[in-house]
Amino acid sequence: MKTFIDRQIGLVGNERKAMLEKIGVESVEELISQVIPAGIRLRKPLAVGEGMSEWEYAARIRALAAKNTPYRSFIGMGYYPSATPAVIMRNVFENPSWYTSYTPYQAEISQGRLEALLNFQTMTISLTGMEIGNCSLLDEATAAAEAMLMSFALRTKQQVAAGANVMFVDENIFPQTLDVLITRSEPFGIEIVTDNYATYEFTGKEFGAMVQYPAARGEVCDYTAFAEAAHAAGAKVSAVCDLMSLALLTPPAEWGADIAVGSSQRMGLPMGFGGPSAGFMTTREAYKRQMPGRIIGVSVDRLGNKALRMALQTREQHIKRERATSNICTASALMATMSGLYAAYHGPEGIKAIANHIHSAATTVTEALKELGYSPASEHYFDTIEVSAEAAVVQQAALERGINFYYPAEDKVRLSLDEMTTEEDVEQIVAIFAEAAGKRAPKKVKWVDGAPLPESLSRKSPFMTEEVFSKYHTETEMMRYIKRLEHRDISLADSMISLGSCTMKLNPAVTMMPLSLSGFTDMHPFAPLSQAEGYLEMITELEHDLAVITGFAGATLQPNSGAAGEYTGLMIIRAWHQSRGQGYRNIVLIPASAHGTNPASAAMAGMKIVTVACDSAGNIDVEDLKAKTEQYAAELCGVMITYPSTHGVFESRIREMVDLVHDAGGQVYMDGANMNAQVGLTNPGYIGADVCHLNLHKTFAMPHGGGGPGVGPVCVAQHLVPFLPSHSVVPTGGEQGITAVSSSPWGSALLLPITYGYIKMLGAEGLRTVTETAILNANYMSKALEGEYRTYYTGENGRVGHELILDLHNFKHDYGVEVGDVARRLMDYGFHAPTLSFPVHDTLMIEPTESESKAEMDRFIEALIQIKRECEAAVGEKDNVVANAPHTAREIASEEWAHPYTREEAAFPLEWVARSKFFPYVTKIDNGFGDRNLVCTCGALEE
């Protein structure tokens, strides 16, 4: 009977034997012994138990979901019950064509999700009244931190010279947001001053000011005068916004905000015990080059048709490295897509009706509480009410009715109403407060309209006027719109995605299904922990298993992306040095081959980056590392090493490198991006590292979602466990834990059943087999291509790890063809291209993972060989099939065809392509045009 491992691995029958013969080895063990240095091989299996069957796991995860008790939560604090439309839940959230796609770097085969993300961008720009926005950040607190650092980067030369380093933050802000602001500010020497915005007097030392809108306690304040005062003092104003409230409230841009941030969670996303959600940022166009995150922009393709792409990429970490505006890489594209579609499904009138319902519910409760003798703290509010009351008494009465409120102090109770609030909910709330006051509740609470807001606080400008927000208000039309977008993209549901260093493996359906269980979706992250027993049991087991797999003593799940994990790991190292009185250690050594997030994360952690050279074989130059550890020994914080290297090779001198850094007083941070080549065979702890982060959306089967969400846990050695991140609302982390790195205590907790199930069903033996197969597949592809393409880097025995880099340096000179042309030509064969020109220019980096079949790999190999033949035939001919790729159905079917190659050669270059032909929606996109003529709202598009 088939087991889970048989479903996860793509090889069947005698294929493994045939591949070993092609490589020239007798067994998988012989191959592994040639790939991984013997001195770092694990001597015994991982202590994670035997693998479960799929149905055993399904029963286990349902039992854990049932242990959670999702009370009706009116806690608010940035998390609200929200109704995800079934048409979006079924056709996007539960659809592998959406959740298995990658970040849309290859725009020609990503037009569907690019349009969906443009919708999100347009929604946030429109609601906030700003001019430009990005297509998602991680969550609200990290978005606020990005706004602070953006304001810091926007200081004038005079402010920099004067040492302006104060960030004013209004005291009426969510505590978890302040927590993350504190974390991010410290490495930059930013002083956070919290005070009352209404009485604060600017000193001239402020570079930025931040307010919550509406404020944490519920007040809707007119910040116009405050913004004017801030601007007069040279400070940029950031507003942390509730998107839904902006359907009724004056947009922050209109009262003077320069930057607006927040979360789209209440725009159709489940609470999920803290995430994932989609953070957002909008701002003025003048600040576009300082804004973090990806921007979707409009451009044109080779034939002059409108096309979408990611714009202004030179701002981002993969290009600017330590000089980037932010370290953000994976964001939250899938959740942004859902929120954008939620806005399109409801339209402006529907969104306004939902906002009015929320406001009416809050007004109804407010008036009823006044009748009972309570005095709400806010005169003007949207959804949140705070009253003075004995918190313990109210809480007891609330819990007896299965209801949660927020209790900021012993004598304060706060509650937030939401989209799903019913008349019965309101009556229950009023009954609780009546009981706490020793009074009789009214038999019937009269529902009233929302209390009128002053003119200065009421929205007058229209919003979401673009066509997309008025066309798809029936389920049939929305379903078909989603399907049209879906058909414009390549995902794992279509074909192999061989992106090197991205690990685009199978996202097993059995691990994805629990994400729709109400026991997981409906949990508020700040609910009493007694209501989250299932989550906590799963989290405890998962943290243990990840620590075992990495060879460490402890783990945190709080970082909600790989880059966030990098930053967290470095901040933990920083805190450890500070605890030893060595806070002056601030130099991090980073190999020249490192991914751009490494230097960007180090810069965000306040580190100085010193680059270590690589030798001609792609390895870290050990002599250069030795020289630099000696040169900087007194100030050395640590080193960041990716293993196997970004060049796809297990470096044999890794332990020597680790010892060099430790001997100089530094710590070893291992980037876990390539853990799919380590699990069960070696691990960072056994090698000697002190910290590593993991990408659960790579090695551990979480999907990429078209650019997020991800999870970036950090695993640490025993001496660093006390510094694991804490949280200001829910106790977690180490005894000396750094302040929070994301909004919720366990990050994007809703995603954790995926990795939990992946590990539980594979068990120790399955995890090892996955790694062996990933290495086998990469070496098979390298061998199969060696007569046509040179593998750029190999280890001492001529082998690669789990990925290979193909050398195309000669293509420009020999054939007049760019490596990008080869990447686009693969689209005509139905494939997403490998990673392009990273970590070496004019190369393709391929990572087949363990999940692909031999037949699929063979098709990819055949496609690459055929493209090389096409390049050879193109010599001297600019109008050639490779340079013009990809070819759309419209072009193939057009009456005119002036190319020297045939339509069949363009669209059906090999016999098997016709079996499931994918036609790109646009052809080659003009990137320069899009950056020179930046348009980042969907108003510019015509269907």
N, C-alpha and C positions, 0 to 999 in steps of 0.2 A: 504494500500500500504506500502511496506517495506521502512524503512528509513535507513540512514547510520548506526545508532546505532544497528539496527537489523543485519547488515552485520558484524559489528566490534565484536559483542558479540557472542560467540559460542553456548549459550544455547537457546533452542527453546521449544515451547509448555509448557508442565507441568514439564519440567526438573528442573526448579528452585524450584518448590514446593517439588518435591521428594528429592532434595538435602537438603532443609531446614529441612525436616522431618528426614533425616539421621543424620543431625547435632543435632537435638533436639530443634529447635526454631520455632516460629510461622511465623516470617517474617524476611526479610532482615534487617529492622530497628532494630529488637530485637538483631540480630547477631552483627550489627555494634555497638550497645550500649554496648555489652559485649567485644568488641575489642578495641575501641578507648575511652580513658578517656573523660567523659562528659565535663570536664572543658575546653577542647581544641576543641570541636566540633564547626564548623562554624554555625552561627545563620541565615545566609541568603545565597541565591544562589550567585555564582560567577558572576561578572558583565562583562560577555563576550558575551552576546546576545544569541539569540535562534539559534539552529542548522540549517544549510542550507541542502538542498537535494544535492545528488551527482551531478546532472546536473546543479544546481545553482552554486555549487562550480566550476565545470568545466568551466562554462561561466565566472565566476569571475576571475579565474586564467588566462584564455586566454586573458581577457581584460587587466589584469595587465601586462602580457607578451607583449601585443601590445603597452602598454605605454612606454616600453623601446625602444630605438632607437639605435640598435647596428651599429654604424658607423664602417667603415673599420679602424681598429686600428693597427697602427704601433708604438704603445707606447713602447712595449717591457717591460723592467724592470722585467723580470722573467715571463711574461705572453704573450703568442703568439697564434694567430689563428693556430689550428692544425686540421688535417683531421682525425677524428675517423673513421676507417673502419666500414662500415655498418654491416659487419659480426660480429664484436666485439660489436658494439652498441646494435644490436638486440639480440645476443646470450649470452651476459654477462651483460652489463649495464641495459638492460631492462628485464632480466631473473631472476625471483624469486629464482630459484635454485642456483644462484650465490649470489644475494644480500641479501638473508635472512639467510644465514649460519652464524655460530658463529666463533670466533677465534679458530683455530685448535688445542686446547689443547688435544682433544681426536683424536689422529692422525689416528687411524685405520679407522675412518669413515670420514677422511678429506684429503685423498690422492690426490684428484683432485686439490683442491685449494693449497695444499702444493706444488704440482708440478708447478702450475702456478706462485706461489710466488718464487719458486726456479729459474724459468726462469727469473723473474725480478731481483733477486739477481745476477744471472749469468751475465745478461746484464750490470748491473751497475759495477760489478767487472771487467768485460772485457773491457768496454769502459774507465774506469778510470785507468786500469792497476794495480789495487790493488790485494790483496790476499784473502780478506774476506769482506763480506758485510752483511747488514741486509735486511729484507724483507719489509721495508718501515718505514718512519717517517712521520711527519705531513705535513710539507711544507718546503720551502727552508730556510726561516729565522730561524725557530725553529731547523732545522737540523744544521745550522751554530752555533746556540747557544749550541746545544748538543756537537758539535766538540770542542767548546771553553771549556766547562766543562769537557769533556773527557781529553783534554790536561792538564787542571788544575789537574785532578785526577792522571795523569801520571807523575807529578813532582817527581823528585828524592828526597831522604831524605835530601840531601844537599840543594836543592832548597827550600824545605819546611822550613828548619831551617833558611835559608837566607831570607825568606819572599818573594820569587819570586812571584809577583802577577800582572805582566803587560802582557796584551794581546795586541800585535800590530795588528792593522787592517788597511790595505791599504785604503787610502782615496777614491779610485776609486771603491767603493762598493755600492750596491743598498741601498738607505736610509732606506727602511723598514727592511733590514737585520741588519743594524747598530742599528736601533731602538730596535729590539728584543735582540741583543747582550747587549745593555745597560741595558735592563730590567733584563736579567738573571745574569749579572755580579755583580750588586750592592749588593745583599745579601751575596755574597761570598767575598766581599772586593776586587774584581778584578778591576784593573785600566785599562781602555781601552784607548790606545793611537792611534790616527789616524794620519797618515802622508803618505808621498810618499815613497813607497817601495824602489824606486831606490836610494834615498838619505838617507834613515833611517840608523842610526848607533845603533846597539844593545848595551845595557848597562849591560847585565847579569841579569837584573831583570825580563826579559821576560820568561814566560813559554810557550807561544804560539804566532804564527803569522798567519794572515789570509789574503789571497788575493782572488780576484774574477777572474775567468778564463773562457772566456774573461772578461776583466774589464768592469765596468758599462758604461763607455763612448765608449766602443767598441774595445779598443786596445787589441790585442793579444800580451802578453808580454812573454819574456823568463825569467822565474823566477829561473833558475838554480843557478846563483850566489847568489841570495837572499836566496834561501833555504839552500845553503851551509853556508852562514853567520848565518842564524837562528840556524842551527844545531850546529855550533861552539859555539854559545852562550847558548846552552841547550834548545832551543825552538822547539816545535813541529810545523810543518807547515800544515795548513789546506787550501784547495782550494775549493772555492764555484764555482761549475762547471756548465756549460751548457752542458747537456749530448749529445745533437745533435751535437754540435761543435766538440766533441771528436772523431767523425768519421773522421775528417780531421786534428785535432790538436794533438800534442804530449800529450800522457796521463799524468796526473799530477804525477803519481807514477814515471814516467821516468825522470821528472825534479826535483824530490826530495820531493814531498808532502808526508806527513805521513797520512793524512786524507783527503778524498774527500767527499763533500756533495753537495746537490742541490735538484732540483725538476725534476720529469719526466713529467711535464705538457706538454711540447711540443712533447712528445712521445705519441701522440694519445689521449690527454685529452682536453676537452673543457675548456675555460677560466672561465666560470660560475661566473663572477663578483667576482672572487677571490678564487674559489675552489669548491670542493676539488681537490687536486692534491696528488701526492705521493712524500714525501721527501725521500731522500736516504742517506746512509752513507756507504763508503767503507774505508778500512784501511789495515794495515799490520797485519799478523796473530799474531805477538807478542802482539798486543793490544786487542786481541779478548775478553778478560774477562772484559775490561773496556768499550767496545763498547755498546752503548744503543740500545734498540729495540730488536725485535725478529730475530733470525737467524734460517733459515731452514737448516737442516742437513740430511745427508744420514745415515741410519742404516740398521738393518736387523730385520725380524720378527721371530716368534717362529720356522718357517720352513726353515729359512735361506734365504728367499727372500728379495730383497732390498726393503726398506721402508723409507718413509720420516717422519720427526718429527721436532718439534721446539727444537733446541739444546741449551745447556748451560743456562738453565732457572734459575740456581742459581744466575745469575747476576741480575735478574729482581725484580721489586718492590714487586710482590706478595710473594716473598720468603725473600728478603733482607730488605724490608721495608725502614727505614731511611738510611740504608747503601747501597742502590741500586745505580747503576751507573746513573739512571735517573728515573723520575716518569712516564715515558711513559707507557701506557697500550694499549688502542685502538690506532691503527695507521691508515694506509690508504690502507688496503689490496685489496679492490675492484679496486681502481685506479691503484695500483701496478700490479694487475692481468692484467688489460687492457693494461698498458704500456708494460708489458712483452710479451703479445700476439701481440701487435703492432710490436714489434721488431721481433718476430717469423714470422709474416705475411710478413714483408718487407725483412727480412734477412739482412746480413751485406752489400751486394751490394745495396739493396734497401735503407737502412739507409744512406749509403754513397752518393747515388744519390740524396736523399732529402737534405742532408747537402750541396752537391755541388750546387743544385738548389738555396738554400738560399744564399750561398756565391756568386753565379753568379748574383743573383738579387741585392745584396748589392754592388757588383763591378760595375754593370751596372748603378745603381743610383749614385754611387760615381763619376764615370767618367763623367756622364752627368752633375752633379753639378759642377765639375771642369770646364767644358766647359762654364757654366754660371757665372763663377768667384768666386765660393765658394771654401773655403779651408777646407776640412775634417780634423778633429783633429787627426785621427789615420792613421799611415802609413800601419800597418798590422791590419786586422780586420776579423771577421767572418760574422756577420749579422747586426752590429749596426754602424751607422754613426752619428757623431755630427759635426755641423757646426756653425759658428758665423753668426747670422742673427737676424733681429728684430722679436722677437718671436710673438708679437701681430699681426704684418702684415702677417706673415706666417700662424698663427693660423686662422685668418679670411679667408684667401684664402682656407685653408684646410677644415674648417668647411663648407664652401659653397659647397665643393665637397663631403661632407660626410666622411671626413678622419680625424683621430686623430693622432697627433704626441705627443712626450713628450717635455716639455719646462722647462728645469732645471733652467734657468735664463732668464732675460729679453732679453739677447742678445745671447741665445743659443737655438738651436733646435736639438733634437735627434730623430732618427727613427730606428726601427729594422724591417728587412724583415723576412719573414717566409715561411713555407712550402707551403702556399696557395697563395703566391704572383704570380700574372699574369703579362703578358706584359702590359695589360691595366692599372693595378695598378701602374706599373713603370712609364708609360706615365703620369698618373694623378699626381704622386709625382713630377716628373720633371716639369710639368706645374705649379704646386703650387709655386715651388721655382723660376721659371722663372717670374711669375707674381709678386712675392715679390721683385724680383730684378729689376723689370721694363723692362724685356727683353721678347723677343718672344720665346716661347717654340719650340723645333724642331718638325717637322711634324711626324717624326718617331724616336723613341729612339732605337738605335741598342743594342740588347742583347749581352753581352760579357761573356766569361768564367770568373770564379773566379780568382781574382788576385793571382799570385803565392805567397806562403808563404815561408819564409826562411827555410832552411833545419832543423834548430834547433826547429822550431815550427811545422813542418809537421809530421804527424803520419806515421810511417813506420811499426809498429807492427800490425799483424792481430787482428781482434776482432770478437767476437760472432762466433767462429768456431765450437761450439757444434752442434750436429745433429739437435736439435730442431729448430735452426735458419735457417735450409736449407730444411725442409721437407714440410712446410705448406704454400706455396706461392699462391695456388689457393683457391678460396672461398670454394669450396667443401671440400678440405682437411682441411682447417682451421675450418669450421663448424663442421666437424666430430671429429676433435681433441678436440675442446671445449666441444662437447657433451660427448666424452669419459671421459674427466676429470670430467664433471658434474655428471656422473653416479657413480663416486667413492665416492661421498659425501652425507651426510644427511643434508638436510636443512628443513626449515618450509614447503617447497613444498612436503616433504615426510611424515613428522610426527611431533608430538609435541616435542619441545625442552624445557625441563623443568628446565633449568639452573637457580638456585636460584641467586637472586641479579643481574640478567641480563635482565629480562623482555622481553623475546622473543615472543612478541605479533605480531599480524597481521600487515603487512606493506601494507596498502590498495592500490590497483592498481590505484584508482582514484587520490591518492596523489602522486603516483610515475610518472604518465604519463607526468605531466608538465616539468619534468626534461629534456625532450628531445625537448622542444620548443626552437626554435632559439632565441626568445626574451630573454630567460634566459641563454642559453648556450654560446652565442656569445658576451656577455658583458665583456669588460675589466674592472678590478676593479679600474683603475685609469682614466677612461674616465670621461669627465665632467659630474657632477651629473645631469645636465639638460637632459642628454641622458638616465638616469636610473630612471625615475619617477616611473615606475611600481615596481622596486625593492625597492625603498625608501618607497613607500606607504606600501608595504607588510612588510618591516622591522619595520616601525613605529608601525603598528598594532600588529605585532607579539611581539615586545618588550613590548608593553602595556599589551597584554593578558597574557604573561608570568609573568609580574610583578603582575597583578591582581591575577593570580592563586596561586602565592607564597606569596601573602600578602605584597608585597614590593612596593617601589616607582620608581625603575628604573632597567634597565637591559642592558647588553651588549651581543652581539652575536659573539664577536671576537674569543673567545677560540674555537679551533677546535677538542677538545676531552674532555671527562669528567675530566681526570687528569689535562689537561690544565685549565679547569674551576676551579678546586680545587686550583691550583697554583695562578690563577688570583684573586680569592676571598681572599686568604691569603695576596697577595701583596696589595690589596685594603685596607685591615685591617691595614697592616703595614704602608701604606702611611697615613692613618687617624691618627694613633698613632704619627707618625713623625710630622704631621701638628700641633699637640697639644704639641709638645716638649717632647714627651714620646717615642722616637725612641728606647729607651733602653728596652722597653717591647718586649721580644723575646722568651718567653716560651709559647709553645702550649701544652695543655693537650689533650691526645688522648686515647680513651678507648682501652684496649687490644684486643677487638674484631674487631677493625676497619680494613677495606680493606687496603691492602699494599700501595695503592697510597696515602692514607692520610698522614702517616709519611714521605713517599718519597717526597710528594709535600711540606710538611712543611719544610723538610730539604733543598729543593731547594729554598724556600723563606727565608732561613737564620735563621730559627727558631731552638730552642732547644726543643726536644720532651721529655715530661714527661708522662709516661704511667699511666692511671687510671685503677684500677682493675675492674673486673666484678664479681658479686656475683654468687652463685650456680644456680640461676634461669636465668643467662645470662644477667641480667640488669647491667647497670653501677652502681658500688658501690658508692652510694651517700655519704656515710661517708668518703670514700677515696677521692672522688672529693672535698668534703668540706675541708678535711685536706690539700689537695694540693693547693686549691685556697687560703687558708690562708697562707700556707708555701711560695708560690711564688707570693703573691699578688703584691709586688712591681715591679715584672718583667713580670707579666702575660699579654700575648698578647691576648690569647683567648683559646677556646676549639673547637674541631672538633667532631661533633656528627652526627651519621647517625640515621634517624628516619623515620619509625620504625627502631629499631636496626638491626644490621647485623644478629642478632639471630631471626629476623622476628617477633618481639614483640613491641607493643606500650607501652613504659615505663610510668607508671602512674605519676612518680615524675619529669617529664620532665621540667615543669615550675620552680620547685624548683632548678633544676640543672642550668637552664638559669639564675635565680636570683643570685645564688652563684657566677657565673662567672662575671655577670654585677657588682655585689657589690664589687668585687675585681678589677674592672677597666678593665676587659677583654671584648672581643667581642665573640659572639657565631656564629660559622660557622656551618651551617647544610649541610651535604652531601646529595644531592638530588637523590642518587642512587635508593632509595626506594620510590620515589614520586608517583609511581603507587598505593600506598596504602593511599595517602593523598588527591589527587586532588578532590576538591569539598566537602570534609568532614572536613578537617583541613588544615592548611598551616604553613610554617615556620614563617612568619611574625606574625600570630595570636598567635603562640606558644611563640614568643618572640625573635627569632633569629635575627641576623643582616645581614647575608649573606647566600645565598645558591647557589650552582651550580646545573644545571639540566643536565641529559643525554637525549638529544632529541632522541638518538638512543636506548633509553629504554622506558621511560614513554610516549613519544610523537611520537611514530610510525615510526621514521626513522629506516631503516634496519641496521643491524650490518655489512653487507658486508664481512663477513669472517674475521673480524678483523679491521673494519673501512672502510670508514671514519665515524666520528661522529661529533656531535656539542655539546659543553659544555657551554651553556650560564650561566652567573652569574647575579643573581638578588640581589638587595641590598636595605636596608632601606634608608630613606631620607638623613640621615647625611653622607652616604657613596656615594651618587650619584655623587658628584663632583670628585670622584677619579676613575670613570669608565675609562677604557683604551682608550688612544688617538691613533693617527696614524700620522706619519711624512709626508705622501703624501696626504692623504685625511682627512680634518678636521672631527673629531668625538670624542666622549667621553666627560668626564667631564671637568670642568674648571681647575681643578688640577689633571687631569687624569694621571695615571701611563703611562709610555711608553708602546708601543705596545707589545702584547703577541703572535701575529701571523703575517704572511706576509701581509694579506689583512685587510682592515678596518672592514669588517663584516664577517671575517672568511670564512667558506665554504658556501657561500651564495647560491650556486646552490641547496643545499639541503633544504633550508628554506620553499619552497612551501609544503613540506611533512607535517611538523608540523603545518604550517599555515592552511592547509586544514583540518587536523585532528581536530584542535580546532574549526574552523569555522563550520564544519559539525556536530560535536557533540554538540556544545553549552553548556551552563551551566548544563542543566539537563543530557545530554549525558555524559559529563565528570564525573559527580557524579555517574551515573549508571555504567560506566566502573570500577571505583574504588570499588564500592560495589560488583560488580561481581567478580573482582580479589580476594577480601577478601573471598567471598562466596566459590569460587572454591578451594582456599587453605584450608579452614576449612573443606570442603567436603572431600578432599583427606586425610587430617589428620585423620578424623573420620573413613573413609573407611579402612584405613591401621592400625588402632590402635590395632587390635587383633594380628597383625603380626610384626609391627615395632613401636617402641616407638617414639613419637614426642619429641625431646630433650628439646625444650623450648616452653613454652606457657605463656600467660599473666595471670593476677590474676584470670580471669574467665575461665581459661583452654582453651583459644582460641589463634589462631595465627593471624598474620596480613595477608599479601598477599603471604607469603611463609612459608615453614615448613622445619625443619631439622630432618631427620630420624637418629636414633641412631643405628650404626652397630658395636659398640665397641666390642660386644661379638662374632662377626663372626669369627675372627681369632682364638680365644680360643676354641669356641664351634665346629666350622666346618672346621678349617684350611683354611679358605678362606679370602682373602684380600678384602677390600672395593673396590679397583681398579678392582678386578676380577668381582665383581657385576656390576660395571659400564660398563665394556667391555661386559659382558654377555647381558646387555640390547641391545647392538648392534645387536645381533642375533635375537632379537625380533623386530628389525626395529626402535629402539629408540636411540636418543642421550641421554647420561646419564645426570643426574642432576649435580649440582656443587659438586665437590668431595673434601672432607676433608677441607672445609672452611665454616664457621670460626672455626670449631672444627674438629680435626682429627677423622678419622674413622666415618664420617657422610656423608649423601647425603642431599643436600639442594634443595628443589623442589619449583619452582614458575610456576604455570600453566597459569598465566595471565587470562585476561577476554576473550581471543579469542578462547580458546579450547572448543570443544563440550564435553558434558557429556560422549558420547561414546568413545572419544579419551582418556579422563581421566580414564574411566573404563578399557580400554585396558592397559593403563600404570599401573594402580593398579593391574590388574590381572597378568601382567608380573612380577612385583615386588614380588607378593605372590608366583608365580610359581618358581621364582629364589630362594626364601627362601627354598622352598621344595627341589630344586636341591642341595642347600647347605647342607640341613639336610641329604640328601642321599649320599653326598660326604664324610661324616666323615670317616677318615682312608684311603681314596683313593686319592692320589696325582694326578693321571691321571683322572680328572673329568671334566664334561662339563662346569663348571663355571671357573675353573682355566685356561682352555685351550681357553676360548673365546677371541675374536670372531672367528667364523669358516668361511673360504672363500669357494666360489663355487668350486675352484680348489681342496681344501682338501676334500670337501664332495663328489666330483666326482672321487677322486683318486681310483686306484685299491686296494691299501692297506688301511686297516682300523683296527688298533690294539687297539682302545680305548674300554673301558668296557661299554660305552654307544653307542646307535645307531646313525646312520647318521641323522635319522629323529628327534631324541631328540636334536641333535646338531643344526640342521637348521630350523626345524619346530616344536618348542616346544609346541605351542598352535595352534589350528585350524585356527584362523584368520591370523596368520603370513603368511601363504601361499598366501593369497589374493594379497598382494603387497610386496613380499619378497625383502628385501634389503640385498645383499651380500657384506660385507666389502671386499675391494680390497686386504688387507693384514690382517694377524692375529696379535697376541700380539707382540708389538715392543719392542726390547731390547734397552732401553734408555741409559744404561751405555755404550754399545758398540758405540752408536752414538756420545757420548761426548768424549770417549777415542780416537775415530778415526774420528775426525771432517772433513767432506767434505761438502762444502756448495755451490757447483756449479753443474749444471746438466750434466757436462761432465762425471760424474761418473755413470750416469744412462743409462741403455739400455732399449729401448722401449720394 
